[in-house]
Amino acid sequence: MNHLLLFGTVGATEIIIVALIVLLLFGGKKIPELMKGIGKGVKSFKDGVKGVEEDMKETINEEKKEDKQ
């Protein structure tokens, strides 16, 4: 099962190599824009997950109230 973890064995060398490749592909001026876009995407995803969790909790609470009646 451990072989399914993609980031379990990523070391400093691999991170540096990926960073250099990103730098070469996008250039120094585009990286802040790229990171900003990634940050917005992650925030949007987290907000979506939080919304789904809240909806599920509300549904569970409603079902519990109905079961008590």
TIBAKE-479630 format. One record per atom (N, C-alpha, C): residue number from 1; y, x, z; residue in three letters; atom name. Coordinates in nm, 3 decimals, padded with zeros to 5 digits. Layout:
// TIBAKE-479630
   resi     north      east        up   resn   name
    NUM         Y         X         Z    ALA     CA
...
This chain:
// TIBAKE-479630
   resi     north      east        up   resn   name
      1   -00.119    00.082    00.000    MET      N
      1    00.000    00.000    00.000    MET     CA
      1    00.125    00.086    00.000    MET      C
      2    00.118    00.205    00.057    ASN      N
      2    00.234    00.292    00.062    ASN     CA
      2    00.283    00.333   -00.076    ASN      C
      3    00.194    00.336   -00.175    HIS      N
      3    00.236    00.376   -00.308    HIS     CA
      3    00.325    00.271   -00.373    HIS      C
      4    00.333    00.151   -00.316    LEU      N
      4    00.419    00.047   -00.370    LEU     CA
      4    00.565    00.063   -00.327    LEU      C
      5    00.588    00.142   -00.225    LEU      N
      5    00.724    00.164   -00.178    LEU     CA
      5    00.792    00.264   -00.271    LEU      C
      6    00.887    00.218   -00.349    LEU      N
      6    00.948    00.304   -00.450    LEU     CA
      6    01.039    00.411   -00.391    LEU      C
      7    01.108    00.378   -00.283    PHE      N
      7    01.205    00.471   -00.230    PHE     CA
      7    01.155    00.542   -00.105    PHE      C
      8    01.028    00.534   -00.077    GLY      N
      8    00.974    00.593    00.044    GLY     CA
      8    00.975    00.745    00.043    GLY      C
      9    00.966    00.806   -00.074    THR      N
      9    00.956    00.952   -00.081    THR     CA
      9    01.073    01.015   -00.155    THR      C
     10    01.185    00.946   -00.166    VAL      N
     10    01.301    01.002   -00.235    VAL     CA
     10    01.370    01.100   -00.141    VAL      C
     11    01.385    01.222   -00.189    GLY      N
     11    01.449    01.325   -00.108    GLY     CA
     11    01.589    01.357   -00.159    GLY      C
     12    01.650    01.456   -00.097    ALA      N
     12    01.786    01.495   -00.133    ALA     CA
     12    01.793    01.546   -00.277    ALA      C
     13    01.693    01.619   -00.320    THR      N
     13    01.692    01.672   -00.456    THR     CA
     13    01.695    01.560   -00.559    THR      C
     14    01.613    01.459   -00.539    GLU      N
     14    01.609    01.348   -00.632    GLU     CA
     14    01.741    01.272   -00.636    GLU      C
     15    01.802    01.255   -00.519    ILE      N
     15    01.931    01.185   -00.512    ILE     CA
     15    02.038    01.264   -00.588    ILE      C
     16    02.039    01.395   -00.571    ILE      N
     16    02.135    01.480   -00.641    ILE     CA
     16    02.114    01.473   -00.792    ILE      C
     17    01.990    01.476   -00.836    ILE      N
     17    01.960    01.467   -00.979    ILE     CA
     17    02.008    01.334   -01.036    ILE      C
     18    01.981    01.226   -00.967    VAL      N
     18    02.026    01.094   -01.013    VAL     CA
     18    02.179    01.089   -01.017    VAL      C
     19    02.244    01.143   -00.916    ALA      N
     19    02.391    01.144   -00.912    ALA     CA
     19    02.447    01.224   -01.031    ALA      C
     20    02.387    01.336   -01.063    LEU      N
     20    02.434    01.416   -01.177    LEU     CA
     20    02.414    01.343   -01.308    LEU      C
     21    02.302    01.274   -01.323    ILE      N
     21    02.277    01.197   -01.444    ILE     CA
     21    02.379    01.085   -01.459    ILE      C
     22    02.407    01.015   -01.348    VAL      N
     22    02.508    00.909   -01.352    VAL     CA
     22    02.644    00.968   -01.389    VAL      C
     23    02.677    01.082   -01.333    LEU      N
     23    02.804    01.147   -01.363    LEU     CA
     23    02.813    01.183   -01.511    LEU      C
     24    02.705    01.234   -01.567    LEU      N
     24    02.704    01.270   -01.708    LEU     CA
     24    02.713    01.146   -01.798    LEU      C
     25    02.644    01.039   -01.760    LEU      N
     25    02.643    00.919   -01.843    LEU     CA
     25    02.776    00.843   -01.840    LEU      C
     26    02.836    00.831   -01.723    PHE      N
     26    02.953    00.746   -01.708    PHE     CA
     26    03.083    00.823   -01.696    PHE      C
     27    03.079    00.948   -01.662    GLY      N
     27    03.201    01.025   -01.643    GLY     CA
     27    03.264    00.999   -01.508    GLY      C
     28    03.349    01.090   -01.466    GLY      N
     28    03.409    01.081   -01.334    GLY     CA
     28    03.502    00.962   -01.316    GLY      C
     29    03.568    00.920   -01.423    LYS      N
     29    03.665    00.810   -01.412    LYS     CA
     29    03.597    00.674   -01.405    LYS      C
     30    03.480    00.661   -01.459    LYS      N
     30    03.412    00.531   -01.462    LYS     CA
     30    03.329    00.505   -01.337    LYS      C
     31    03.295    00.606   -01.262    ILE      N
     31    03.208    00.590   -01.146    ILE     CA
     31    03.269    00.498   -01.039    ILE      C
     32    03.399    00.512   -01.005    PRO      N
     32    03.455    00.418   -00.906    PRO     CA
     32    03.446    00.271   -00.951    PRO      C
     33    03.471    00.249   -01.081    GLU      N
     33    03.459    00.113   -01.135    GLU     CA
     33    03.315    00.064   -01.125    GLU      C
     34    03.221    00.152   -01.156    LEU      N
     34    03.080    00.118   -01.150    LEU     CA
     34    03.039    00.084   -01.007    LEU      C
     35    03.081    00.166   -00.911    MET      N
     35    03.047    00.142   -00.771    MET     CA
     35    03.111    00.013   -00.720    MET      C
     36    03.233   -00.015   -00.763    LYS      N
     36    03.301   -00.139   -00.724    LYS     CA
     36    03.222   -00.259   -00.776    LYS      C
     37    03.177   -00.252   -00.900    GLY      N
     37    03.097   -00.361   -00.957    GLY     CA
     37    02.965   -00.379   -00.884    GLY      C
     38    02.901   -00.269   -00.851    ILE      N
     38    02.775   -00.275   -00.777    ILE     CA
     38    02.799   -00.336   -00.639    ILE      C
     39    02.907   -00.294   -00.573    GLY      N
     39    02.940   -00.348   -00.441    GLY     CA
     39    02.964   -00.498   -00.445    GLY      C
     40    03.036   -00.544   -00.546    LYS      N
     40    03.060   -00.688   -00.561    LYS     CA
     40    02.929   -00.763   -00.585    LYS      C
     41    02.841   -00.703   -00.665    GLY      N
     41    02.712   -00.766   -00.691    GLY     CA
     41    02.627   -00.778   -00.566    GLY      C
     42    02.625   -00.672   -00.486    VAL      N
     42    02.547   -00.673   -00.362    VAL     CA
     42    02.604   -00.775   -00.265    VAL      C
     43    02.737   -00.782   -00.255    LYS      N
     43    02.800   -00.880   -00.166    LYS     CA
     43    02.768   -01.022   -00.211    LYS      C
     44    02.775   -01.045   -00.341    SER      N
     44    02.743   -01.178   -00.394    SER     CA
     44    02.598   -01.215   -00.365    SER      C
     45    02.507   -01.119   -00.380    PHE      N
     45    02.367   -01.143   -00.352    PHE     CA
     45    02.345   -01.176   -00.205    PHE      C
     46    02.409   -01.099   -00.116    LYS      N
     46    02.396   -01.125    00.028    LYS     CA
     46    02.451   -01.261    00.065    LYS      C
     47    02.565   -01.298    00.005    ASP      N
     47    02.622   -01.430    00.031    ASP     CA
     47    02.527   -01.541   -00.014    ASP      C
     48    02.464   -01.520   -00.128    GLY      N
     48    02.368   -01.618   -00.179    GLY     CA
     48    02.247   -01.632   -00.087    GLY      C
     49    02.197   -01.519   -00.041    VAL      N
     49    02.082   -01.521    00.050    VAL     CA
     49    02.120   -01.591    00.181    VAL      C
     50    02.240   -01.561    00.231    LYS      N
     50    02.286   -01.622    00.355    LYS     CA
     50    02.297   -01.774    00.338    LYS      C
     51    02.346   -01.818    00.222    GLY      N
     51    02.356   -01.961    00.195    GLY     CA
     51    02.221   -02.029    00.193    GLY      C
     52    02.124   -01.965    00.131    VAL      N
     52    01.988   -02.021    00.125    VAL     CA
     52    01.928   -02.028    00.265    VAL      C
     53    01.949   -01.923    00.345    GLU      N
     53    01.896   -01.922    00.482    GLU     CA
     53    01.958   -02.036    00.564    GLU      C
     54    02.088   -02.057    00.549    GLU      N
     54    02.154   -02.164    00.623    GLU     CA
     54    02.101   -02.301    00.580    GLU      C
     55    02.081   -02.319    00.450    ASP      N
     55    02.026   -02.445    00.399    ASP     CA
     55    01.886   -02.471    00.454    ASP      C
     56    01.806   -02.365    00.460    MET      N
     56    01.670   -02.379    00.512    MET     CA
     56    01.672   -02.415    00.660    MET      C
     57    01.761   -02.352    00.738    LYS      N
     57    01.772   -02.383    00.880    LYS     CA
     57    01.816   -02.528    00.901    LYS      C
     58    01.912   -02.574    00.820    GLU      N
     58    01.958   -02.712    00.831    GLU     CA
     58    01.844   -02.809    00.800    GLU      C
     59    01.767   -02.780    00.697    THR      N
     59    01.655   -02.866    00.659    THR     CA
     59    01.551   -02.871    00.770    THR      C
     60    01.520   -02.756    00.828    ILE      N
     60    01.422   -02.750    00.937    ILE     CA
     60    01.471   -02.830    01.057    ILE      C
     61    01.600   -02.814    01.091    ASN      N
     61    01.656   -02.888    01.204    ASN     CA
     61    01.653   -03.039    01.179    ASN      C
     62    01.683   -03.082    01.057    GLU      N
     62    01.678   -03.224    01.023    GLU     CA
     62    01.537   -03.278    01.035    GLU      C
     63    01.439   -03.199    00.988    GLU      N
     63    01.300   -03.243    00.996    GLU     CA
     63    01.255   -03.254    01.141    GLU      C
     64    01.299   -03.161    01.225    LYS      N
     64    01.263   -03.167    01.367    LYS     CA
     64    01.323   -03.291    01.432    LYS      C
     65    01.447   -03.324    01.397    LYS      N
     65    01.511   -03.444    01.451    LYS     CA
     65    01.437   -03.571    01.409    LYS      C
     66    01.393   -03.575    01.284    GLU      N
     66    01.320   -03.690    01.232    GLU     CA
     66    01.184   -03.704    01.301    GLU      C
     67    01.120   -03.590    01.328    ASP      N
     67    00.989   -03.593    01.394    ASP     CA
     67    01.000   -03.645    01.539    ASP      C
     68    01.112   -03.618    01.604    LYS      N
     68    01.132   -03.661    01.742    LYS     CA
     68    01.156   -03.811    01.751    LYS      C
     69    01.205   -03.870    01.643    GLN      N
     69    01.237   -04.013    01.647    GLN     CA
     69    01.118   -04.098    01.622    GLN      C
